[in-house]
């Protein structure tokens, strides 16, 4: 069963994407969460075990949301990342499992000895990982 969004709102100041699905449930997804879970090859790699941990993305924002047919959106981020196509099913999965996915991400960042904070003096770039 495919769950489709009925409403998508971008809140620039809070860096939140508010999305209501056809089942009536409304979720708020932070830009950072969407960025670190981008379905792009840059983040996911080209196969299992090739994932690239995204760090330094705490302040990332969304600059644009572009519809792709009737099945997805492309989300452009202010660090230059714009290659992920977020299908409705993928967005629903992210929304539904956000707490567990976020905990997993925070554990991976800690295990890597990395930080969510942007590097001091660094420009926002797509390769700021």
C-alpha positions in Angstrom: 0.0 0.0 0.0 1.4 3.3 -1.0 0.8 6.3 1.4 0.9 9.6 -0.4 1.3 13.1 1.0 -1.7 15.3 1.0 0.2 18.4 2.2 3.8 19.4 2.3 4.9 22.6 4.1 8.5 23.9 4.4 9.2 26.0 7.5 12.4 27.8 6.7 13.1 29.4 10.1 12.7 26.2 12.1 14.2 24.1 9.2 11.3 21.7 9.3 9.4 19.9 6.6 5.9 19.3 7.7 4.2 16.5 5.8 0.7 15.1 6.1 0.1 11.7 4.5 -3.1 10.2 3.1 -3.6 8.3 6.4 -4.1 11.6 8.1 -0.9 11.6 10.1 1.2 14.8 10.1 5.0 14.5 10.7 7.7 17.2 11.1 11.0 16.2 9.7 14.1 18.4 10.4 16.2 19.4 7.4 19.3 17.8 9.0 17.5 14.5 9.3 16.4 14.6 5.7 19.9 15.5 4.6 21.7 12.8 6.5 19.2 10.2 5.2 19.2 11.4 1.6 18.5 8.5 -0.8 21.3 9.7 -3.1 24.3 7.6 -4.1 26.5 10.2 -2.4 25.0 9.2 0.9 23.8 5.6 0.4 26.7 4.5 -1.9 26.1 2.1 -4.7 25.5 -1.0 -2.5 25.4 -2.3 1.0 28.4 -1.2 3.1 29.1 1.8 0.9 27.1 4.3 3.0 28.8 7.6 3.7 28.2 9.0 7.2 27.1 12.6 6.8 28.4 14.9 9.6 28.5 18.6 10.2 24.9 19.0 9.0 23.2 20.4 12.1 22.6 23.9 10.5 21.7 22.7 7.0 18.5 24.1 5.5 16.3 23.3 2.6 16.4 25.8 -0.3 13.9 24.1 -2.7 11.5 21.2 -3.1 10.8 20.1 -6.6 8.0 17.7 -7.5 9.1 14.7 -9.6 6.2 13.2 -11.4 3.5 12.0 -9.0 5.8 9.8 -7.0 8.6 11.9 -5.4 10.2 15.2 -4.6 13.8 16.4 -5.1 15.0 18.3 -2.0 17.8 20.8 -2.5 19.8 21.8 0.5 21.8 24.9 1.2 25.1 22.9 1.4 24.7 22.2 -2.3 23.4 18.7 -2.0 20.5 18.2 -4.6 20.8 14.7 -5.9 18.3 12.7 -3.7 14.9 11.8 -5.0 12.6 11.2 -2.0 9.8 8.9 -3.1 6.5 9.1 -1.1 7.2 5.6 0.3 10.7 6.6 1.4 9.5 9.8 3.0 6.8 7.9 4.8 9.4 5.4 6.1 11.6 8.2 7.3 8.6 9.9 9.0 7.3 6.7 10.6 10.6 5.5 11.9 12.2 8.9 12.6 13.0 8.3 16.3 14.8 5.0 15.7 16.6 6.3 12.6 17.7 9.4 14.5 19.0 7.4 17.4 20.9 5.1 15.0 22.4 8.2 13.3 23.5 9.8 16.6 25.2 6.5 17.6 27.0 6.2 14.3 28.2 9.9 14.6 29.5 9.2 18.2 31.2 5.9 17.2 33.0 7.8 14.4 34.1 10.4 16.9 32.5 13.0 14.6 30.1 15.9 15.2 26.8 17.2 13.9 28.2 20.8 14.2 29.6 22.4 11.1 33.3 22.7 11.0 34.5 26.2 12.2 35.0 28.5 9.3 33.9 26.0 6.8 31.7 26.9 3.9 28.5 24.9 3.3 29.4 22.5 0.5 28.1 19.3 -0.8 31.3 17.6 0.2 31.2 18.8 3.8 30.8 15.3 5.2 
